Amino acid sequence: MKHYRRSFSLLLLLLAVLAGCSQRIPDIIDPVQVEISSVQGGTVNINGPQGQASFFFPPGVLTEDTTVDAGIFDDTLPPAPNGIVLIDPSYFIGPRCLVQGQRIVPGGEVMISLPYTDAAVPSGFLESNLTILFFDKLNEAWEEVPGTTVNQTINIVQGSFGEMCVFAVGAKPDTGDMFSIDFNALPTTIAEGNTSELSWEVTSLTGNDIQTITLLEGRNGDGEVIETFEDINSPTSTGTFDVTLDETTEFTLRVTDGNVTQTERVTVNVLPTIVAEPVGPSVFRFPVPTVAEPETFSFTINEGTLNYSLQVESPEIVNVINEDDLTGTVNVGETKDIEFEVTCREAVDETVDIFSTTFGVVGSFRVICFVPPGTLRITPDFGGATAPVNAIAVVQGSDNEVNQSVNLGGAVPVELELPSGNYTITFPDATDANGVTFSPTSTQQTAFIPPDATANIAVSYFEAVTP
């Protein structure tokens, strides 16, 4: 697997790199520099002809305090694909993306809010079909930011993305999907070093011939091409491809008829290999809540005779099916098979020791139970006022493994799928498009997210009164 380390750079570094690569510095109108704290996060605002664009960096998304350069991008870029019409202006944030192959990737996603006016929506296009486009310098092409939403009340297009460079609002034609894409992996969860089969069945909904299908590892436009199938020249196409993995990997299937491109993604999850070593540790992993099929743990004695006993801390979780196997004698060269079943009702990490009265613990195996995720639903209330552009909720897990931000500016309930557990949700002040500040009645709330269930919290905002 390939890993890329990316970081922000100052504008002076951009000048040096661009000079070394003989690339022209782009024109930036009304450039600004904003110091973003890695601990507190911050917002970069860019004023333009459509209004104020905002880029919110949540706390912790940057690994160090960073100077971010931004402004209106005033340089020539290629047109958008798939009939999408770009709405001026384009917004530039961060310098190094303009050098081929160098990308800005924070440690998470930045919340993007781009303005537009009703007059800027091209004739024949729906306001609800507006989207945010990201200029992918690596491929010299525009890429649509997935999951964008349009707030038609305040004329804002919102989304989040894990890379910074040039962004713009685009108007998509009301064409819907051009292809029916059935893209699957079997199995979707494998052990390290094992193989999963990727399969696809693609049908053109317009009757146009499919020209090329590309299989990529990773995000569309930023992934490594695994295989390209060209000159298909048919309205339908099926195929399979085997992948052997040692880590969880996302795959993208990219389909084009020469004019329109559509993608579909699938993820193959990789768990550590189940290992059974002679009188050694073994790890068994089961999903929850479930009663696993009976499993067998085997160990062999290479010399001497072992009088053993199994020490099971939680027999209600790890149940040895035959009680006679809890103690016994194993002679040299013999293999002892111990059949057991696991009942997982919560996240546990259990160790079963093989104990010898002479040598103490001579071996063990572990049972780790995984808990399915739950849902956190946050319902904001702005008291009938226009929803703020930047109303951010920061969700922090008690184990500090989850630190996620979500924009509540849509004034509708927002749902997040998160690991089951306890969470603290912080609500900073919010501002609307006119710069009016709104404060939450409660700046912090706690919630427990149960597995396969929903935890609901509500937050109300009021217009702050300036003394």
Phi, psi and omega in degrees: 000145179261140177235140182238132176255123185233148180209160176287154177225156175285162182299327179297322177295322176301316181299319181293318182292317180297321179296319180292333181263004180058039177252142183285141177287130181287161177275127177241122181272135179049058181295146176229156173234131182232132176276122180250124179280134177292333182274313185266345185073195180170177184234136172253120179253137178234119179273131181217183184294339179268349185134203183257122174269143182229139175235108183262122177263108181295158175304134177087354182287336175253142182278346178207158176303135192222140171270119183253128177265142183206165178165181175281128182277122185236063180217164185282128176230156181291161178292161178284155181276174169058031178074010179285135180257124179286140176253117179297149003263179169261147184248129182256131176216113181094137189271320199288346182296343183277359173260132186308127173083000180249124188235151176260119181227102174293175179275040182164200183248143179263135180279125186246132175229111182246133183272164172205164174248157179301324182291338183280344179289121184299149178299134180091358180248147179272138177299325181292345180264012175291152182213173175252133178249142178245131179274114181272100183295330182300324181247007179052049183207157175278145178229135180285133176286121183289150173075020180287152178232154181244122173261098186286346179288318182249007176057058179227135171255128186237149177189183177219149185207151184262013177220152181239137175192257180237132180233154177206157172276137178232148177256119182268139175294149183277070184250341184070191181291141177268341182226149166265116185241118174251102187241119187224162172233138179221116353281165179275346176231125182227167173274160180307136177080358179270175189244139172240145180260119173273133180224150179213151173224117186240134177229131176285126180278347180261350185088352177291148180289137172287131181263311187220139171238128182240130176257123183237152172260115180107192184296140178304129180088343181234005183266167176274126181291123178269316182203143177237130179247109188252167175052046180289315173052047179208147178286352178228153177202138174231155179190166176221156179205129180268135178233134176252125192232153171238008174203158179301132188221139174263137178241147180236134172254120183248124185240137178216147173255015181099339179241317184244138178240136179223146183233158173218147185234154175213147180243134174253118180272137182243124174255154178302149179296137173285120184246134173237103182258152177301119179047047181223174182288142174226146181244125175244134183235130181231146173286162178225160353277132181194160169256118186288158170295150180304138178241162181233130174252127184240143171216152185236139177265124184275333179205151178076192179234135183247118167267117189235163167218145177268130178253102183257116183290319184231085182296340178288343177259310179251110184247115173284119190296316180259112182300334179295341180280351180294333175223157179170185180232134177237124180269166182303135178082352179273152175245129179258122177257123180243115182268133181215164174229154184239132175246113183255120175242346179204171180292122179222158173224095186256142176243127174253118183266142169264113191250135175246134179295338181268317188251357185079214181286118181252352179185168180197163168219154185246148174238120180245124179257130178263141178260134178292155181289164173239189183236134172254121179249121179251123181248111180270154177223117181256017174065030180084354179283164176300133183297136178297152177292316182240091173243099192255136170246132179252119184256121183238125177282153181295336179267004178065010178275344178242123174219098190228144179245148179219142181268124180264011187297345179283352178059027175231158180303140179243133182244138178235132173270121186222158174299144179299139180156189181267140184223150171247129182245121181254138182239099174289171173299153180240158176230146177264185185295342180264006179084008179283135183267136175241136181246142177282149176293334176225122183279347183207136176225160177240154180206147171254124179262112179282157177293138177055034179211177186241134171257129184249132171226155180231148178223135179248143180242149175228151180291122181290138180266122179280126181300000000 
